[in-house]
């Protein structure tokens, strides 16, 4: 089955065939699972050859998932389109395919399915709500697509995560550091050398080197390492507020956040704390 057959289809365009017994209602466990984790596997559909029907497709397998999507008010569902004529014999034959194809959609499949929605809405949360696909899968698919669009991006990402065994978050930062001014390619040689250096450092030093690189992306790797060695684990105590010590980057981040909100650092801390207390149920919202 070609991955190109994956498609996001509007729920309202899919009908249940009259020649197949009506599916039982979805279980509470299935509904709860979709609520928590989203729709991880596409349903199987085919094109409806009844010209008088407003439904463009008929569901072959995954009917309980489709019913659950209706109940949860999901608007669009990941589907794999099977090119067959709708008939009882064909449906019974192809319904067995679910057991053979019941694997989760990969990032390539998810991207193909959500591509048009992404260009239309550009909001991962909206797409997840519309489709029932887990937000984490959507984010992974979009990130993977952006990496593949960078010339040399995939090769460098693989080197960082597989050859150097560094986490994905670190690979993202390496790509950011060595992205060329044209914004469509990366300096692959420099990126691989940076990853090789990071791989033999402890976590604290890795973060310092990356920080030095992000502060001076046009510098060289030896210079970043030297800058990182000179960095101190700086802590700042918030006098007169709470007995809290902040690392330098935390202090800077808090300052920028306060500036963006047009308030002081102390007011920002109070705002964050109050929001957390309300969310956790320790304080009532006024």
C-alpha positions in Angstrom: 0.0 0.0 0.0 1.5 3.3 -1.0 2.0 6.0 1.7 0.6 8.5 -0.9 -2.8 7.0 -0.2 -2.9 8.6 3.3 -5.3 11.6 3.4 -7.2 13.7 5.9 -10.9 13.3 5.1 -13.8 15.3 6.5 -16.0 13.1 8.8 -19.1 14.4 7.0 -17.9 12.9 3.7 -17.7 9.3 5.0 -20.7 7.0 5.1 -21.3 3.5 6.5 -22.1 1.1 3.7 -25.6 -0.3 3.8 -24.5 -3.8 2.6 -22.3 -4.3 5.8 -23.9 -4.9 9.2 -23.9 -1.7 11.3 -20.9 -1.5 13.6 -21.3 -1.6 17.4 -21.0 1.6 19.3 -17.4 2.5 20.3 -16.4 1.4 23.8 -15.7 3.9 26.6 -12.1 2.7 26.6 -11.8 3.6 22.9 -13.3 7.1 23.4 -11.1 7.7 26.4 -8.0 6.5 24.5 -8.7 8.8 21.6 -9.4 11.7 24.0 -6.0 11.1 25.7 -3.8 10.0 22.8 -5.6 10.9 19.6 -6.2 8.7 16.6 -3.0 6.8 16.1 -4.1 4.6 13.2 -5.9 5.7 10.0 -9.2 4.2 9.0 -9.7 2.5 5.7 -12.1 4.0 3.1 -12.9 3.8 -0.6 -14.6 6.2 -3.0 -18.4 6.0 -3.1 -19.6 5.3 -6.7 -23.2 6.3 -5.8 -23.5 9.6 -7.7 -26.7 10.5 -5.8 -25.1 10.3 -2.4 -23.5 13.4 -0.7 -20.9 11.1 0.8 -17.7 10.9 -1.2 -16.4 7.8 0.7 -17.4 4.6 2.4 -15.7 3.2 5.5 -14.1 -0.2 5.1 -12.4 -0.7 8.4 -12.0 1.4 11.6 -15.8 2.0 11.9 -15.7 2.2 15.7 -12.9 4.9 15.4 -15.1 6.8 13.0 -18.1 6.6 15.3 -15.9 7.7 18.2 -14.7 10.7 16.1 -18.3 11.6 15.5 -19.0 11.6 19.3 -15.9 13.6 20.1 -16.7 16.2 17.4 -13.5 15.5 15.5 -13.9 17.2 12.1 -11.3 15.4 10.0 -9.9 11.9 10.3 -6.7 10.3 9.0 -7.6 7.7 6.3 -6.0 5.4 3.8 -7.9 5.3 0.5 -8.3 1.8 -1.0 -9.0 1.8 -4.8 -11.8 -0.8 -5.0 -15.4 -0.9 -6.1 -17.8 -0.8 -3.1 -19.4 -4.2 -2.7 -20.0 -6.6 0.1 -17.5 -9.1 -1.4 -14.7 -6.5 -1.8 -15.3 -5.0 1.7 -15.1 -8.4 3.4 -11.9 -9.1 1.5 -10.2 -5.8 2.3 -11.5 -5.6 5.9 -8.8 -8.2 6.7 -6.2 -5.6 5.6 -6.6 -3.8 8.9 -4.8 -6.6 10.8 -2.0 -6.3 8.2 -1.7 -2.5 8.2 -2.6 -1.6 11.8 0.6 0.3 12.4 0.9 3.8 13.7 1.3 6.5 11.1 4.9 7.6 10.8 6.1 11.2 10.6 6.1 11.1 6.8 2.5 9.8 6.7 1.4 12.4 9.2 3.0 15.2 7.2 1.4 14.0 4.0 -2.0 13.9 5.8 -1.8 17.3 7.5 0.2 19.3 4.9 -2.7 21.3 3.5 -4.1 22.0 7.0 -0.7 23.2 8.1 -0.3 25.6 5.3 -3.9 26.8 5.8 -3.9 27.2 9.6 -0.2 27.1 10.7 -1.3 26.1 14.2 -0.4 22.6 15.5 -3.0 22.7 18.2 -5.8 23.5 15.8 -4.7 20.7 13.5 -4.6 18.2 16.4 -8.1 19.2 17.5 -9.5 19.0 14.0 -8.0 15.7 13.2 -7.6 13.8 16.5 -3.9 13.2 15.6 -1.8 13.6 18.8 -0.1 17.0 19.1 3.3 15.3 19.7 3.0 13.4 16.3 2.0 16.6 14.5 4.9 18.5 16.0 7.4 15.7 15.1 6.1 15.6 11.6 6.4 19.3 11.1 9.9 19.4 12.6 11.0 16.5 10.5 9.7 18.2 7.4 11.6 21.4 8.2 14.8 19.4 8.8 14.3 17.7 5.4 13.9 21.0 3.7 17.3 22.2 4.9 20.0 21.1 2.4 22.2 18.8 4.5 19.8 19.0 7.4 18.8 15.4 7.5 22.3 14.1 7.2 23.5 16.3 10.0 20.5 15.5 12.2 21.2 11.8 11.8 24.9 12.3 12.6 24.1 14.2 15.8 21.4 11.8 17.1 22.7 8.4 15.8 26.5 8.7 15.4 27.0 11.0 18.4 24.0 9.6 20.4 23.0 13.1 21.4 19.3 14.0 22.2 17.0 15.4 19.6 16.8 18.8 21.4 20.6 19.1 21.1 20.4 18.2 17.4 17.9 21.0 16.9 20.3 23.5 18.5 23.2 22.3 16.4 21.1 22.8 13.2 20.2 26.3 14.4 23.9 27.2 15.1 25.2 26.1 11.7 22.3 27.2 9.5 23.7 29.3 6.7 22.5 32.9 6.0 20.5 31.6 3.0 18.3 29.8 5.6 17.9 26.8 3.3 21.1 24.9 4.0 23.5 24.1 6.8 27.2 24.0 7.2 27.3 20.2 7.5 31.0 19.9 8.1 31.0 22.4 10.9 27.9 20.9 12.4 29.3 17.4 12.5 32.6 18.7 14.1 30.5 20.5 16.7 28.5 17.4 17.5 31.7 15.3 17.8 33.0 17.8 20.4 29.7 17.9 22.3 29.6 14.1 22.4 32.6 13.9 24.7 31.5 16.6 27.2 29.3 16.5 30.2 25.8 18.0 30.1 26.8 21.2 31.7 29.7 21.8 29.3 27.5 20.8 26.4 25.0 23.5 27.3 27.8 26.1 27.8 29.3 25.3 24.3 25.9 25.6 22.7 25.2 28.8 24.5 28.5 30.2 23.3 27.8 29.1 19.8 24.3 30.7 19.7 25.8 34.0 21.1 28.5 34.0 18.3 27.3 31.7 15.4 29.9 33.1 13.1 32.7 31.9 15.4 34.6 28.7 15.2 34.3 25.6 17.4 37.6 26.0 19.3 36.5 29.6 20.2 33.1 28.3 21.4 34.8 25.8 23.7 37.2 28.4 25.1 34.2 30.8 25.7 32.4 28.0 27.4 35.3 27.3 29.7 35.2 30.9 30.8 31.5 30.8 31.7 30.7 30.7 35.3 27.7 29.0 36.9 26.3 32.3 37.8 23.4 32.4 40.3 21.4 35.5 41.4 19.3 35.7 44.5 16.0 37.5 44.3 16.2 39.8 47.3 13.1 40.8 49.0 10.8 38.4 47.1 11.5 34.8 47.7 14.7 32.9 48.7 15.3 31.8 45.1 18.6 31.6 43.3 18.6 31.8 39.5 21.2 30.7 36.9 22.3 33.5 34.6 20.2 32.3 31.7 17.2 32.0 33.9 17.6 35.5 35.2 18.0 36.8 31.6 14.9 34.9 30.5 12.8 36.2 33.4 13.9 39.7 32.6 13.0 39.4 28.9 9.6 37.8 29.8 8.9 40.7 32.2 9.8 43.3 29.5 7.6 41.5 27.0 4.7 41.8 29.4 5.5 45.4 30.3 5.9 44.7 34.0 8.7 44.4 36.5 10.5 41.1 37.3 8.9 41.0 40.8 5.5 41.5 39.2 6.3 38.8 36.6 7.2 36.3 39.4 4.0 37.0 41.2 2.0 36.6 38.0 3.6 33.2 37.2 3.1 32.0 40.8 -0.6 33.1 40.9 -1.3 31.3 37.6 0.3 28.1 38.9 -1.6 28.2 42.2 -4.9 28.7 40.4 -4.1 25.9 37.9 -3.3 23.5 40.7 -6.4 24.4 42.6 -4.7 26.0 45.6 -6.2 29.4 44.8 -9.6 30.5 43.4 -9.6 32.7 40.4 -11.2 36.1 41.0 
